[in-house]
């Protein structure tokens, strides 16, 4: 998919905005519902502006919000065998062997038991599976629920900007 210029987002049909949000942030009807009115009433000059709008919107929700948890859990688990999003498949392609995927599965379970309702979301950005797994272990040991929500929102928005850039958008 080619992304339209960010300034045109405001005037696009709902279905096209939803498609763009799904592409950049993962499919989430709750995200669509929260962001459509904001996008339609906000002039955006870049996809970084869109990411900032999403970050501001999500950060304003309490960490216990079912809407926030639904949006954050739209991201696939790291190392999952079945990943629906083409972008996530590509981003996770460096996440290793079956043994390493099993370690990730166990870490995902531990993370989700430690932070019920959350999914570990991180901007992989070419980092090795060892570095990612160490980050997971550290966050399980030292993280707080609110801190993990903040980290997940930040990662989601960084991922979205990176995806837009990979789709040829410079701003």
Helices and strands as residue ranges (DSSP letters): G 6-11, H 14-25, H 29-40, H 47-59, H 66-72, H 86-91, H 98-114, H 129-142, H 145-166
